[in-house]
Amino acid sequence: QRLTTLRSPEKMAEIKCVGVVGAGQMGSGIAQLAATNGLDVWIMDADRDALSRATAAISSSVNRFVSKGLLSKARSLSMLCSCYFPIKFEAGDDAMRRLRLTSNLQDLRSADIIIEAILESEDIKKKLFKELDGIAKSSAILASNTSSISITRLASATQRPTQVIGMHFMNPPPIMKLVEIIRGADTSQETFIATKALAERFGKTTVCSQDYAGFIVNRILMPMINEAFHTLYTGVATKEDIDSGMKHGTNQPMGPLELADLIGLDVCLSIMKVLHQGLGDSKYAPCPLLVQYVDAGRLGRKRGVGVYDYR
Ligand code: CAA
């Protein structure tokens, strides 16, 4: 019955305006990439404090790129001048574009693609996708930055499953080279090509994954992080030695426990639960120590304490 109500696929418009929902670490990083690559951006978050924090994070990150000569000063100055609500870049340079902050989802109606970067909860994301489906242009792509939730199931909340896709950035998005692109069961080739082209415009390398729990990166990375928690939990070694061992022994930029703190322990736990449930193998069961840290509110860097204490 649902199939009869689906809209027929729309012709894709050229992507000029990007909407981002969620102004956390990932959302602000994605908005930064869009703005610094010449696109208009709306970043939406119900929490105005999160929008202010996003502004500060974007300004600081852009300054780091400018100080290395990787971004023009004019563009950076426009970013620096924009620390108020809403942000507006002044015209005067080809590179200048608008980055606007909003707490009203309706403002995303002009976006050609909307990238969702909210909490990792399937129910909350589905509710949002349903709402976005009613607001977004009929030609717009609805993308999710989910780290493991099924794109096919998110698409099922909309009447445009051919235009729903996973666009999974790595943390921190301005720095990390990869974007995983995940095709849902009904994602069209046109949607895939437009999304891949956008990621490449951001200077990213892309890989394409089918829609199975954890996709490529988290399917492999999260069990490693979970195993690092087991190694700590069972007293094999200290957290410092576990991280140092993996960092220097396998040439990783940071150890798995430090990385878990960067990603957020709550995010790691929710991905392990998705892997456990979606792949049905007990080897994916979250380590009790990871569960306990999350229960205790030790969520990682964003809370000032996780495996390590940053306070
Ligand atoms: N914006 C701009 N520049 C930034 C930045 C940001 N947000 N973050 C770091 N940098 C720059 C710094 O200025 C610095 O530049 P220089 O070397 O030129 O001075 C450089 O990046 C290194 O930064 P730091 O010195 O602060 O710290 P670091 O050397 O430890 O690097 C890191 C930080 C880039 C995060 C690095 O540790 C790293 O790559 N860690 C691994 C990150 C990772 O694996 N991410 C993927 C996680 S998995 C994921 O995200 C998927 C998921 O769904 C969970």
Residues whose N, C-alpha, C, O or C-beta is under 5 A from the ligand:
A	BS01	CAA	S61 R64 S147 F169 M170 N171 P172 P174 I175 P253 M254 I263
